[in-house]
């Protein structure tokens, strides 16, 4: 597996371990975090800002109020925190999918300054997929898709 837990920042490493070993505890904690972000977006936003790189911080600040900036995070918990638990569990584990057998044209987007998902993960994934194209955004962070959404949607519309 090309994605190793040690590649991620400390908080994500801790959540990955908790989601693997104690998923119910992780679910409870993530549920509280999601509700807390919904009820007090200013506090959640202040905490989130501490983990953002320069480009991501500029992007987050361009989104408007703390409630608007936290909307994507809050939406991840809209049904249940179990999806977030599953996401953490799958991030550094085996997916059960033979990515090398995928023949559908794919694009993988990655900011070169992403501090949350290491860029080499996207590079390794693209190498394993014969029909994948890696598109990198120099200097962009984890929130790079927000600034490049038109490019992504144009490619999807043309590919469809």
C-alpha positions in Angstrom: 0.0 0.0 0.0 1.4 3.4 -1.0 -0.5 5.4 1.7 1.1 4.9 5.1 -0.4 6.2 8.3 2.9 7.9 9.2 2.6 10.0 6.1 -0.3 12.0 7.6 -0.3 14.8 10.1 -0.5 13.8 13.8 -4.3 14.4 14.3 -5.2 12.3 11.3 -2.8 9.6 12.4 -4.6 9.5 15.8 -8.0 9.4 14.2 -7.0 6.6 11.8 -5.7 4.5 14.8 -8.9 5.2 16.8 -11.2 4.4 13.9 -9.4 1.1 13.4 -9.1 0.0 17.0 -12.2 1.7 18.6 -14.6 2.7 15.9 -17.5 3.3 18.3 -15.4 5.7 20.4 -14.2 7.4 17.2 -17.8 7.7 16.0 -18.9 9.3 19.3 -16.0 11.8 19.3 -16.5 12.7 15.6 -20.2 13.1 16.2 -19.5 15.6 19.0 -17.0 17.4 16.7 -19.5 17.6 13.9 -22.3 18.9 16.2 -19.8 21.3 17.8 -18.8 22.7 14.4 -22.5 23.2 13.5 -23.3 24.9 16.8 -20.1 27.0 17.2 -18.6 27.4 13.7 -16.4 30.2 14.8 -14.6 28.1 17.4 -14.3 25.1 15.0 -13.0 27.5 12.2 -10.4 28.9 14.6 -9.2 25.4 15.4 -9.2 24.4 11.7 -7.2 27.4 10.7 -4.3 26.3 12.9 -3.9 23.2 10.7 -4.0 24.9 7.3 -1.1 25.8 5.0 -0.8 29.3 3.6 -2.7 28.6 0.4 -5.5 26.7 2.2 -5.7 29.5 4.8 -6.3 32.0 1.9 -8.9 29.8 0.4 -10.7 29.3 3.7 -10.7 33.0 4.3 -12.2 33.6 0.9 -15.2 31.5 1.7 -16.9 34.0 3.9 -18.1 33.7 7.5 -16.9 30.9 9.7 -20.2 29.1 9.1 -19.7 29.3 5.4 -16.0 28.2 5.7 -17.0 25.2 7.8 -19.9 24.1 5.5 -17.9 21.3 3.8 -16.7 20.0 7.1 -20.2 20.1 8.7 -21.7 18.4 5.6 -19.5 15.4 6.2 -21.5 14.7 9.4 -25.0 15.5 8.0 -26.2 11.9 8.1 -23.9 10.3 10.6 -20.2 10.3 11.6 -19.9 6.7 10.4 -18.9 7.9 6.9 -16.0 9.9 8.5 -15.0 6.8 10.5 -15.0 4.7 7.3 -13.0 7.3 5.5 -10.3 7.3 8.2 -10.3 3.5 8.2 -9.8 3.3 4.5 -7.3 6.1 4.1 -4.2 4.0 5.1 -5.6 0.5 4.7 -6.2 -1.8 1.8 -9.2 -0.8 -0.3 -10.0 -4.2 -1.7 -10.0 -2.8 -5.2 -7.4 -3.7 -7.9 -6.7 -0.1 -9.1 -4.4 -1.5 -11.8 -7.4 -3.1 -13.4 -9.4 0.1 -13.8 -9.6 1.0 -17.5 -11.9 4.1 -17.2 -10.1 7.3 -17.9 -9.4 9.0 -14.6 -8.0 12.3 -13.4 -6.4 12.7 -10.0 -6.1 16.2 -8.7 -3.5 17.2 -6.1 -2.1 20.4 -4.7 1.6 20.3 -4.3 1.5 22.0 -0.9 -1.2 19.7 0.5 -0.3 19.0 4.1 -3.3 16.7 4.7 -2.9 14.2 1.9 0.7 13.8 0.9 1.3 14.5 -2.8 3.2 11.2 -3.3 0.0 9.3 -2.6 -1.5 10.7 -5.7 1.7 10.1 -7.7 1.7 6.5 -6.6 -2.0 6.0 -7.4 -1.6 7.5 -10.8 1.4 5.2 -11.6 -0.8 2.2 -10.8 -3.7 3.2 -13.1 -2.9 2.9 -16.8 -5.6 5.4 -17.8 -5.1 8.0 -15.0 -3.8 11.5 -15.5 -2.3 13.3 -12.5 -3.0 17.0 -12.5 -1.1 19.0 -9.9 -1.6 22.5 -8.8 1.7 24.1 -7.8 1.5 25.7 -4.4 -2.1 24.6 -3.8 -3.1 22.9 -0.6 -5.8 20.5 0.4 -8.6 22.9 -0.5 -7.2 23.3 -4.0 -10.3 21.8 -5.5 -12.3 24.8 -4.4 -10.1 27.1 -6.5 -10.1 24.7 -9.4 -13.7 23.5 -9.4 -14.4 24.9 -12.9 -11.5 22.9 -14.4 -12.7 19.8 -12.7 -16.3 20.2 -13.8 -15.2 21.0 -17.4 -13.2 17.8 -17.6 -16.0 15.7 -16.1 -18.5 17.3 -18.6 -16.2 16.6 -21.5 -15.5 13.0 -20.3 -19.2 12.2 -19.8 
